[in-house]
Amino acid sequence: MTKTDFVRRIRTETTKATLTQEAATEIADLVFDTIKTAIKDEQSFRFPGFGTFNLKNRPARTGRNPQTGKPIKIKESHTVTFRPASKLREDVAPTPKRKKAAKKKGA
C-alpha cells in the first residue's frame, strides 16, 4: 500500500464527514508526524491493538572488515524497532488451532 492508497482509503472510509484529498493527506501526515515526534521525544509510541514503536540505541563497537579481516570502529547509532500487538499478529496471520491428543481408554 502506498501513501496515495492510504490517503484514498481515509477519504472513502470516513463516514462522519466528507474529506477532500488535501484534508485526508493532512490527516495522514499529522498521524505519522505525531508518531515520529512521540518516538523522538518519549523514546516510544504505543497504540493498543496495533503495537509499540521504540527508539533503540546501538552503542559503538568494533567490527571486522569482511574483505581484509581488519578491525574497524562502528559508530553509535539509533534505530526504531516495532513490536506488533498480539491482536495485530492474530488478525494478520492467525495461528492454526492445535488439536488435542485423544486419550486412550484402559491404558
PyMOL commands that set and color helices and strands:
alter all, ss='L'
color gray80, all
select helices_A, chain A and resi 3-13+21-42+86-92
alter helices_A, ss='H'
color red, helices_A
select strands_A, chain A and resi 44-47+51-58+61-64+71-74+77-84
alter strands_A, ss='S'
color yellow, strands_A
deselect
rebuild
show_as cartoon
